[in-house]
Every structure is written in C-alpha cells, then in structure tokens.
Amino acid sequence: MNKNVLITGGTGGIGSSIALLLAKDGYNIIINYFSNDKKANELKEKIINEYKVNCLVIKADVSKEDEVNKMIEQIEKELGNVDILINNAGIDLPNLYHYKTADEFRKILDVNVVGAYICAKAVGKKMLDNKYGKIINISSTNGINTYYPMCFDYDASKAALNSLTHNLALQYAPYVNVNAIAAGFIGTEKELEGYDEDFLKEEIDKILVKRYGEPIELAKLVKYLISDDASFINNTIIRFDGGQKGSY
C-alpha cells in the first residue's frame, strides 16, 4: 500500500520537485497550496497521468488551525492517514530593516513556524499511534548563522523552525523521525527572479562548489530521509548549501 505524503507549499519550485519525485517513486501525494489554483491542478494532472498514483490538491492557509484540521479530515476521508509530512510552506518579505513592520514579522512567523507546528500537531498523534511517521521541515541556512538585516524576520522564523524540529522529535519519539533541511541558495524560479548578475555572482562565490543548488537535488535528499534507509537519522538539522561560507 502506497504511503501518503502531504507537502505544504506544494506548488512552488521546491514543493513541486518533491511532489514529482516522490510520485515517481510510488507515493500518494497531497499538494497543499494557498493561492495558485491553476498550477496546483496542472501538477495534480501531471502526477496522476504520468505516475498513476493518487493525488489530492487542497487549498488551505497553514497558519489557520481550522483550515489545517479540515484539510487533514479530507485527506483521511479520501486517502487515509498522513504517513509523511513535508513542511515546505514558507514566505519571505524582504525589505530594508527600517521599512519592516511588526505585522509583517508576525505574518512570516505565522506561516513559517506556527504553520509547521499546526500541521505537525494535526498528524503527529496518529503517526505515533501507528508507530510510523516522517516529518521533514524545510528550513534555511538563514536560521543558522547567515544573516541579512533585510530579512531578519525570515531568519528568525527559520531559527525557530530548527528549534521546533528538535522539540517535535522529542515529542513524537520513538516512532516518528523529525528532521530539518537547512537549505542554502536553491535556484528556483522565485529565488532567481529580480536578481542582477552581479548579486548572483557574489552569492555563488560564497558557495564552495561555485553554483546554486537545484530543487531536484533537495527533493532527492527528502526522498532519502523518508526512506527506510534513513531510519536512524532523527532530530537533525542537515545543511544543504554546497559548503556555503558563513553557514558552518
């Protein structure tokens, strides 16, 4: 029986890469999204037509507990329990420090941290009861020690997500593995949009392998972490950054 994977923020560059790779490997896929109906349904059609697995798309704001609970109820009704949760939903509102607002700060924390907590809480108890579960939080090296004042709120949210990872691992031990991937510069369409060549060169020069990462590479790490081969990896923050200077 195929395992059910819920991917929040599933229509973005990283989320869709994870969805397609895991569907190819035989997992049933649930794509959570917030705004892009067209992209979500196109991704669903591709998964069903090419990989012949079950796929749901569910629009929900992960920062709203009632919406997450309704999403989980729908999944359980149509596919059964969530076996694997990929907390990938996240937002960033970069701006000069003195233009930032407390409301924007709260919004980022609500989606990036509280949203991950709400989703984990919604599925974690049943994972524990079933003596099986995997939770992967998509974090960032910005939450370790690569800081930019223009995105201090995003940095703080990812540091909190790393802390949440450790606490969730303790809460759901011994049957649920909880890990985070602290991603560096991943070359999604959204990440590359609007940057000039000089900025991109500066960022790439900070990376020891002298290139940015590809979403499919991160997806392959997710695939490994949810596999039985990685059953002894738990409560860990894995840097995935090509040896990015300043994130050690």
N, C-alpha and C positions, 0 to 999 in steps of 0.2 A: 504494500500500500504506500502510495506516494506521501511524503511529508508535506505539510502546508507551511509556506513561508510568507509572512507578512512583511512587506517593505514599505516603510513610510517615506514620503517624498519620492515616490517610485517613478515619477516621470522625468526627473532631471537626468543629467549625464551619468552620474554615478548610480543612481537608483535604477535607471533603465538598463544599464550594463549588467548590474547584479541580477535583475529580473530575467533578462535574456539568457545569461549564462546558466543560471540555476534551472530555468525552464528546459534548456537543452539537456541538462543532466537529470531531468525527470521529476523535479519538484513541482508541486502545485503552487501557483503564485497568486498572492493577493497584493494588488497595487493600490496603496493609499495615496491620494493626491489632494490638493487644495483648490486649484484653480483651472488647470489646463484640461478641460474635458476632451477636446479633440485628440490631444497627444495621448491621454490615458486610454482612450478607446482604440486608437491605432495600435498602441503597444499590446493591448489585450488581443486584438485580432491577429497580430503577428505571432504572439505566443501560442495561441490556440491552433492557428493554421499550420505553423511550422513545426511545433514541438508536441502537439497533441496531448497537452496536459490541461488540467483545469485552471482557469484564471478568472479572478474577480477584480473589478475596479471599484473602489469605494471612495467617494469624496467625503472628507472629514477633516476638521481642524484638530490636530493632535493636542493642541493646548486646551481643548474643551473636553472635560471628562465625560459629559453626557454624550458627545458625538463619538468619542472613542468607544464607550460602552456599547452604543448602538452598532458601531462597526464590528465589534467583536461578536455581538449577538448574531449579526447577519452572517459572518464567517462561520460560526459554529452551526448555524442552521443549514447553510448550503454546502459546507465542506468538512466541518468537524473542527476540532481544536487546533489552535495555532501551535505548531511544533517549534517554529523558529521565528524569531523577531529580529528584524534589521531596523534599528532606529537610525534612519538616514535623513529624516526631515530636518531642515535647518534653514535659517535665514541670516543674512548679514546686511547691515545698513551702514556702510562705510561713509564717513563724513569727517570733516575737521573737528577736533575734540570740542572746541568751544561752540560748535553748532549743534552738537548732540543734545538730546533731551532725555529726561527720566522716563518718559512714556515709551520712547524707542528702546531704551535699555530694558524695560520690563517686557516689552514685546519679544525681544530676542531671547531673554531668559525663559519666557513662557513657552516658546516653540522649541528652542534648542535643549533645554534642560527639563522643564516641567512636562513638556510633551513626551520626552523619553521616559520619564518616571511614570506618567499616566499609562502609557502603552505597556510598559513592563509590569506594572501592577495589575493591569487588566488580564494579562495572560500568564503571569508568573505562578500564581497559586495552582492553576490546573497543570502547568508543566511540572511543578513539584509533586502534585498528587499522582501524575502519570509517570513519575520518575524519569522524565526525559524532557530536555529543552535546551535551546541555544539562544542567547541574546547577544547581538553584536551592536555596539554603539559606534556610529561613525563620528569620530572626534577630529581633532586637528592638532598639529604641532603648535598652533597658536595658543593652545591650552597648556603647553609645557613651558617653553621659555623663548618663544619667538614673538615679540610684542610689537605692535604698531598702535600708537595713540589714536589713530583714526578709526580703529576697530577694537578699542579696548573692551567694549561690551560683548562683542563676539568672542574675543579672547577669554573673557571671564566666563562666558557660557560654556566654552569647551573645557576650561579647567574644572568647572563644576560637573560637567558630564563625565570627566575622568574620575572624579571623586564618587559620583553616583555609581559608576561601573563597579568600583570596589565594594561599595555598600550593597549593591544588588547581588554581587557574587556571594557575599556573606549571607544575605537574606535567603537566597534560594539554593544554597549548598545542601546536600552534596550532589544533587541530580541535575542541576541546571548550570551550564557553563556560561559565564558572562565575561565578555572581553570587549575592549575598545580598540579601534584602529585610529591612530593619530596621523591623519593624512597631511602630507606637505602640499606642494604645488601640483595639483592634478589638472591636466589640461582639458577640462570640459569646455563646451561652447560658452557657457555662462562665465567661467573663470577667465577666459581669454578675451572676452568681449570688452572693448573700450580701452585696452592697454596698448600703449605705443611700443615700438620695437626696443627703444632704449630701456624702458622699465622691464620688459620681458627678459632682456639680456642681463640686466642687473640681478633679477631673481634667479635666472638659470645659473649664473655664475656662483651663487650661494650653494648650489647643489653639486655634490661631488661627482655624480655621474653625468653632469652637464646637460641635463634635459629635464623637462617636467614629466610627471607620471601620466600614464594613460588610464582612463576609467576601467578598461577591461583588466588591467593589472591589479587594481584594487578589488575588482569583482572576483578574481581568481583567489585572492587571499581570503575573502569572505567564504568562498566555496570550500577552501581548505579548513577554515576554522569551524564550520558547521558540520564537517565530516567526522566520521568515527576515528579517523587517523589523528585528529586533534583533540581527542577526548581528555588528554592530560593537560591541556592549555586552559587555564582558568584564572580569573581575577588579574588580568594582564592588560597593560596599555602597550600596544605594538606601534612603534614609529614606522611609518611607511612614507619615506620622504627622499629616498635616493642619497642619504647621507647629507641632509641639509645642514649647513653651518649654522650654529646657534640653537639647534634643537636637541643637543645632546643632553 
